[in-house]
Amino acid sequence: MNQNSKLFDGLGRVMNEAAGVADGVRREVETVVKSQAQRFVGDMDLVKRADFDALRELVQVQSEEIDKLREEIAALKPKKKAE
């Protein structure tokens, strides 16, 4: 009975060590994948979200100003009479 207990204790230790090694490998793989993804995204010359939102707001404001100017120009043009 004592022999079986030692066997199971040894087996349990081996399984714990294997789980620890597997966890270490998992973390290492995650680190490598994350760094590769960051490098890939960095090489793509992407726009940051804050910059995109700021530019979108600016374009929206300018579009509204252009519409107002078009209305003013249309109001200043002499209306042609139907012949």
Legacy VTK file of the C-alpha trace (Angstrom):
# vtk DataFile Version 3.0
C-alpha trace
ASCII
DATASET POLYDATA
POINTS 83 float
0.000 0.000 0.000
2.865 2.351 0.816
4.386 1.629 -2.600
1.164 2.719 -4.361
1.059 5.895 -2.295
4.618 6.800 -3.325
3.781 6.013 -6.933
0.727 8.292 -6.874
2.673 11.027 -5.071
5.403 10.849 -7.707
2.840 10.827 -10.478
1.121 13.839 -8.945
4.417 15.748 -8.756
5.213 14.922 -12.381
1.771 16.100 -13.460
2.160 19.347 -11.490
5.561 19.957 -13.040
4.174 19.206 -16.501
1.329 21.652 -15.904
3.853 24.279 -14.827
5.956 23.692 -17.929
2.857 23.824 -20.141
1.824 27.101 -18.520
5.304 28.519 -19.110
5.197 27.457 -22.757
1.727 29.000 -23.114
2.964 32.318 -21.704
6.005 32.255 -23.971
3.854 31.586 -27.043
1.477 34.402 -26.047
4.426 36.778 -25.673
5.846 35.865 -29.079
2.469 36.127 -30.813
1.732 39.465 -29.136
5.094 40.939 -30.122
4.691 39.704 -33.713
1.183 41.192 -33.889
2.431 44.524 -32.532
5.254 44.558 -35.074
2.834 43.696 -37.889
0.393 46.440 -36.898
3.243 48.909 -36.434
4.477 48.223 -39.961
1.019 48.864 -41.442
1.098 52.660 -40.926
-2.378 52.742 -39.378
-4.128 55.848 -38.089
-4.797 56.112 -34.363
-8.456 56.198 -33.369
-8.137 59.602 -31.666
-6.620 61.116 -34.829
-9.365 59.574 -36.974
-12.121 60.909 -34.713
-10.585 64.394 -34.666
-10.293 64.480 -38.445
-13.846 63.175 -38.873
-15.160 65.960 -36.634
-13.167 68.556 -38.565
-14.521 67.291 -41.894
-18.065 67.361 -40.549
-17.686 70.993 -39.408
-16.154 71.994 -42.740
-18.920 70.212 -44.632
-21.522 72.206 -42.722
-19.636 75.448 -43.495
-19.455 74.553 -47.182
-23.203 73.910 -47.261
-23.869 77.320 -45.679
-21.556 79.035 -48.190
-23.315 77.303 -51.089
-26.636 78.572 -49.790
-25.240 82.120 -49.536
-23.829 81.952 -53.071
-27.125 80.659 -54.412
-28.949 83.530 -52.692
-26.568 86.101 -54.230
-26.891 84.812 -57.805
-29.440 86.677 -59.841
-32.391 84.539 -60.665
-32.923 84.047 -64.403
-36.305 84.927 -65.751
-38.076 82.392 -67.903
-38.270 83.586 -71.500
LINES 1 84
83 0 1 2 3 4 5 6 7 8 9 10 11 12 13 14 15 16 17 18 19 20 21 22 23 24 25 26 27 28 29 30 31 32 33 34 35 36 37 38 39 40 41 42 43 44 45 46 47 48 49 50 51 52 53 54 55 56 57 58 59 60 61 62 63 64 65 66 67 68 69 70 71 72 73 74 75 76 77 78 79 80 81 82
